[in-house]
């Protein structure tokens, strides 16, 4: 028996969740709030290699990344709330909303969803699923695609958000990730936010080296400087 839904239901009954946007009780994330935040047209796709618009003249769509919204305002606050203590259900709904970024014709290609893995850390107690794992489930359900958690960090590294500047973020080693076994031929790479795009780039490079034929990167938000 899968006890996770039972435990989640009991937790909700004992400590009812509220929408992280409007505060409405018994709603991990209101459809109205999610719709309002994701209503504007998504930012234009960008190339992770050169930072320009995708498809680009140099790299085509090989390193294309798409985001649902800009990383500012309510979109940014919602992501931070879900990431640092929000509910898995809210993250799952956010992930399902990303299906909008994949066109109807593209959905026929047999994608497998690959989330960026959490950073390894010393912990004496089991750690629950990350917000990205919940987002991956939501997106996978919306697209009817399997989830392949095949990426691993090669070694412990300071997370990108703790790096002092963009130059330090871009200095991430090219071999930062390893792939457990062969990569899916059609990989939808998932992250929460793209600031410099380096994490997604290194992960995409790893998947290509492990046998992927096509990698499309998706994320909730992208830095507004793009």
C-alpha positions as CSV (number, residue, x, y, z in Angstrom):
1,X,0.0,0.0,0.0
2,X,1.2,3.5,-0.8
3,X,1.0,5.4,2.5
4,X,2.2,8.8,1.1
5,X,-1.4,10.0,0.1
6,X,-2.8,8.8,3.4
7,X,-0.1,10.7,5.4
8,X,-0.6,13.8,3.3
9,X,-4.3,13.7,3.9
10,X,-3.9,13.3,7.6
11,X,-1.4,16.2,7.7
12,X,-3.9,18.3,5.8
13,X,-6.7,17.5,8.2
14,X,-4.5,18.3,11.2
15,X,-2.8,21.4,9.7
16,X,-4.9,22.7,6.8
17,X,-2.9,24.3,4.0
18,X,-3.6,27.7,2.6
19,X,-2.9,29.1,-0.8
20,X,0.6,30.7,-0.8
21,X,-0.7,33.6,-3.0
22,X,-4.1,34.6,-1.5
23,X,-4.1,32.8,1.8
24,X,-7.3,30.9,1.1
25,X,-7.6,27.9,3.5
26,X,-7.9,24.3,2.3
27,X,-6.3,25.2,-1.0
28,X,-2.6,24.5,-1.5
29,X,-2.7,26.7,-4.6
30,X,-5.9,28.3,-6.0
31,X,-6.5,27.7,-9.7
32,X,-7.3,31.4,-10.0
33,X,-4.0,32.4,-8.4
34,X,-2.0,30.0,-10.6
35,X,-3.9,31.2,-13.7
36,X,-3.3,34.8,-12.9
37,X,0.4,34.4,-12.4
38,X,0.9,32.3,-15.5
39,X,-1.5,34.2,-17.7
40,X,0.9,36.5,-19.6
41,X,2.7,35.1,-22.7
42,X,5.8,33.2,-21.7
43,X,9.2,34.8,-22.3
44,X,10.8,33.9,-25.6
45,X,12.8,30.7,-25.6
46,X,16.6,31.2,-25.2
47,X,19.7,29.3,-26.0
48,X,21.6,28.0,-22.9
49,X,24.9,28.1,-24.8
50,X,25.0,31.7,-26.0
51,X,22.1,33.3,-24.1
52,X,20.4,34.5,-27.3
53,X,17.0,33.8,-28.7
54,X,16.3,30.2,-29.7
55,X,16.5,28.8,-32.3
56,X,19.8,30.5,-32.7
57,X,22.1,30.6,-35.7
58,X,25.0,28.8,-33.9
59,X,23.2,26.1,-31.9
60,X,19.7,25.7,-33.4
61,X,17.4,24.2,-30.8
62,X,20.0,21.9,-29.3
63,X,20.2,23.9,-26.0
64,X,16.8,25.5,-26.0
65,X,15.2,26.5,-22.7
66,X,11.7,27.7,-22.1
67,X,10.2,29.4,-19.0
68,X,6.6,30.0,-18.1
69,X,7.2,33.4,-16.6
70,X,9.8,35.9,-15.5
71,X,11.4,35.5,-12.1
72,X,9.9,38.5,-10.4
73,X,6.8,39.6,-8.4
74,X,4.2,37.0,-7.5
75,X,5.8,34.3,-9.7
76,X,9.1,34.6,-7.8
77,X,7.4,34.8,-4.4
78,X,5.3,31.7,-5.2
79,X,8.3,29.7,-6.2
80,X,10.3,30.7,-3.1
81,X,7.4,29.8,-0.9
82,X,6.9,26.4,-2.4
83,X,10.7,25.7,-2.5
84,X,11.3,26.6,1.2
85,X,8.4,25.1,3.0
86,X,5.5,25.0,0.6
87,X,3.3,22.0,-0.1
88,X,4.1,19.3,-2.6
89,X,0.6,19.7,-4.0
90,X,1.3,23.3,-4.9
91,X,4.5,22.4,-6.6
92,X,2.8,19.6,-8.5
93,X,0.2,22.1,-9.8
94,X,3.0,24.5,-10.8
95,X,4.7,21.6,-12.7
96,X,1.4,20.7,-14.5
97,X,1.2,24.4,-15.6
98,X,4.5,24.0,-17.5
99,X,2.8,21.6,-20.0
100,X,1.7,24.8,-21.7
101,X,5.3,25.2,-22.9
102,X,5.2,22.0,-24.9
103,X,3.3,22.2,-28.2
104,X,0.7,19.6,-29.2
105,X,3.0,18.3,-32.1
106,X,6.0,18.1,-29.8
107,X,4.1,15.9,-27.3
108,X,4.2,13.0,-29.7
109,X,7.9,12.5,-29.5
110,X,8.1,10.2,-26.6
111,X,9.7,12.4,-24.0
112,X,11.0,11.4,-20.6
113,X,11.1,14.0,-17.9
114,X,14.4,14.5,-16.1
115,X,14.5,16.8,-13.1
116,X,17.6,18.5,-11.9
117,X,18.6,16.5,-8.8
118,X,18.8,18.1,-5.3
119,X,22.2,18.9,-4.0
120,X,23.7,16.1,-1.7
121,X,23.8,17.0,1.9
122,X,24.6,15.2,5.2
123,X,21.3,14.4,7.0
124,X,20.6,12.0,9.8
125,X,16.9,11.9,8.9
126,X,15.2,10.9,5.7
127,X,14.5,13.9,3.5
128,X,11.2,14.3,1.8
129,X,10.8,14.8,-1.9
130,X,12.1,18.1,-3.3
131,X,9.8,20.7,-4.9
132,X,11.3,19.8,-8.2
133,X,10.4,16.2,-7.8
134,X,6.8,17.3,-7.1
135,X,6.9,19.6,-10.1
136,X,8.1,16.8,-12.3
137,X,5.2,14.6,-11.2
138,X,2.8,17.3,-12.1
139,X,4.3,17.9,-15.5
140,X,4.6,14.2,-16.2
141,X,1.0,13.7,-15.4
142,X,-0.1,16.6,-17.7
143,X,2.0,15.3,-20.6
144,X,1.6,11.5,-20.0
145,X,5.4,11.2,-19.8
146,X,7.5,9.1,-17.5
147,X,9.9,10.6,-15.0
148,X,13.6,9.5,-15.1
149,X,15.7,10.7,-12.2
150,X,18.9,9.7,-13.8
151,X,21.1,12.7,-13.1
152,X,23.4,13.0,-10.1
153,X,25.8,15.6,-8.9
154,X,29.3,14.3,-9.5
155,X,30.5,15.8,-6.2
156,X,29.2,18.1,-3.5
157,X,29.2,21.7,-4.7
158,X,27.9,25.0,-3.4
159,X,24.4,25.6,-4.8
160,X,24.1,28.2,-7.5
161,X,22.0,30.5,-5.3
162,X,24.8,30.7,-2.8
163,X,27.4,31.7,-5.4
164,X,28.6,35.3,-5.0
165,X,28.0,36.5,-8.5
166,X,27.0,35.5,-12.1
167,X,30.7,34.8,-13.0
168,X,31.0,32.2,-10.3
169,X,27.7,30.6,-11.4
170,X,29.0,30.3,-15.0
171,X,32.2,28.7,-13.7
172,X,30.4,25.5,-12.9
173,X,32.6,22.6,-14.2
174,X,31.4,21.0,-17.4
175,X,31.4,17.6,-15.7
176,X,29.3,18.6,-12.7
177,X,26.6,15.9,-13.5
178,X,26.8,12.2,-14.1
179,X,24.0,10.1,-15.7
180,X,23.0,6.8,-14.2
181,X,22.9,4.6,-17.3
182,X,21.8,5.7,-20.7
183,X,19.9,8.9,-21.0
184,X,16.4,8.9,-22.6
185,X,16.6,9.8,-26.3
186,X,14.1,12.6,-25.9
187,X,14.7,14.4,-22.6
188,X,12.6,17.1,-21.0
189,X,15.0,18.7,-18.5
190,X,13.3,20.4,-15.6
191,X,14.6,23.1,-13.2
192,X,12.7,25.7,-11.1
193,X,14.5,28.9,-12.3
194,X,17.1,29.8,-14.9
195,X,19.3,32.7,-13.8
196,X,22.5,32.3,-15.9
197,X,21.2,29.0,-17.3
198,X,24.5,27.2,-16.4
199,X,22.9,24.4,-14.3
200,X,20.5,23.5,-17.2
201,X,23.4,23.7,-19.7
202,X,25.7,21.4,-17.8
203,X,22.8,18.9,-17.3
204,X,21.9,19.0,-21.0
205,X,25.5,18.4,-21.9
206,X,25.6,15.4,-19.6
207,X,22.5,14.0,-21.1
208,X,23.8,14.4,-24.7
209,X,27.0,12.7,-23.7
210,X,25.0,9.8,-22.2
211,X,23.0,9.2,-25.4
212,X,20.2,11.8,-25.6
213,X,19.2,12.8,-29.1
214,X,17.2,15.8,-28.1
215,X,17.1,17.8,-24.9
216,X,14.5,20.5,-24.2
217,X,14.9,22.5,-21.0
218,X,11.8,23.8,-19.1
219,X,11.6,25.9,-15.9
220,X,9.0,27.8,-14.0
221,X,10.8,31.2,-14.3
222,X,13.7,32.9,-16.0
223,X,15.7,35.9,-14.8
224,X,14.2,39.1,-16.3
225,X,17.6,40.3,-17.6
226,X,17.2,37.9,-20.5
